[in-house]
Amino acid sequence: KKVVKKVKAAPKKVVAKKDVNEVKAAALEKKRTAIAKKVAAATMRAAAREKRTALAKRKAAVRAAAQKKKAAAKATAAKKKAREQAAKTGVQARKNAVKAKKAKIASSGPVSAR
């Protein structure tokens, strides 16, 4: 009968078991960083949006100011034109009045009859 030698199993390497708390802490840290990243991204987006709106507001204000200026210029021009027109008509009216007076005098007969 053969004698079968028992093969001794190689000594197991002792795997240092990680502390449960450590594992949990690592997982929590991972979660926290992910959340922080998301928050940072959102904040950046919000900041960009604010910038955009501010720029748009500024542009709108400039546009409005320009429009106002234009309108004012138009109004002054119209006023000036109206003034000039009024002056012209006034002069014309005076001239007409003088002419009418002269005509009335002329129509009342010759100078010798007066």
MOFEN-V980089 format. One record per residue. N is the residue number from 1. RES is the residue in three letters. D_FIRST is the distance of its C-alpha to the first C-alpha in Angstrom with 1 decimal. Layout:
BEGIN
n | res | d_first
N | RES | D_FIRST
N | RES | D_FIRST
END
This chain:
BEGIN
n | res | d_first
1 | LYS | 0.0
2 | LYS | 3.8
3 | VAL | 6.5
4 | VAL | 9.3
5 | LYS | 12.5
6 | LYS | 15.2
7 | VAL | 18.3
8 | LYS | 21.2
9 | ALA | 24.2
10 | ALA | 27.1
11 | PRO | 29.8
12 | LYS | 32.2
13 | LYS | 35.7
14 | VAL | 38.1
15 | VAL | 40.7
16 | ALA | 43.9
17 | LYS | 45.1
18 | LYS | 48.7
19 | ASP | 51.1
20 | VAL | 52.2
21 | ASN | 55.8
22 | GLU | 55.5
23 | VAL | 54.3
24 | LYS | 57.1
25 | ALA | 59.6
26 | ALA | 58.6
27 | ALA | 58.9
28 | LEU | 62.3
29 | GLU | 63.4
30 | LYS | 62.6
31 | LYS | 64.6
32 | ARG | 67.4
33 | THR | 67.7
34 | ALA | 67.7
35 | ILE | 70.5
36 | ALA | 72.4
37 | LYS | 72.2
38 | LYS | 73.5
39 | VAL | 76.3
40 | ALA | 77.2
41 | ALA | 77.4
42 | ALA | 79.6
43 | THR | 81.9
44 | MET | 82.3
45 | ARG | 83.2
46 | ALA | 85.7
47 | ALA | 87.2
48 | ALA | 87.6
49 | ARG | 89.2
50 | GLU | 91.6
51 | LYS | 92.5
52 | ARG | 93.2
53 | THR | 95.4
54 | ALA | 97.3
55 | LEU | 98.0
56 | ALA | 99.1
57 | LYS | 101.4
58 | ARG | 102.9
59 | LYS | 103.5
60 | ALA | 105.1
61 | ALA | 107.3
62 | VAL | 108.5
63 | ARG | 109.1
64 | ALA | 111.1
65 | ALA | 113.1
66 | ALA | 113.9
67 | GLN | 115.0
68 | LYS | 117.2
69 | LYS | 118.8
70 | LYS | 119.5
71 | ALA | 120.9
72 | ALA | 123.1
73 | ALA | 124.4
74 | LYS | 125.2
75 | ALA | 127.1
76 | THR | 129.1
77 | ALA | 129.9
78 | ALA | 131.1
79 | LYS | 133.2
80 | LYS | 134.8
81 | LYS | 135.6
82 | ALA | 137.1
83 | ARG | 139.2
84 | GLU | 140.4
85 | GLN | 141.2
86 | ALA | 143.1
87 | ALA | 145.1
88 | LYS | 146.0
89 | THR | 147.2
90 | GLY | 149.1
91 | VAL | 150.9
92 | GLN | 151.6
93 | ALA | 153.0
94 | ARG | 155.3
95 | LYS | 156.5
96 | ASN | 157.1
97 | ALA | 159.0
98 | VAL | 161.3
99 | LYS | 161.8
100 | ALA | 162.7
101 | LYS | 165.1
102 | LYS | 166.8
103 | ALA | 167.0
104 | LYS | 168.5
105 | ILE | 171.1
106 | ALA | 171.9
107 | SER | 172.2
108 | SER | 174.8
109 | GLY | 177.4
110 | PRO | 178.8
111 | VAL | 179.1
112 | SER | 182.9
113 | ALA | 182.7
114 | ARG | 180.5
END
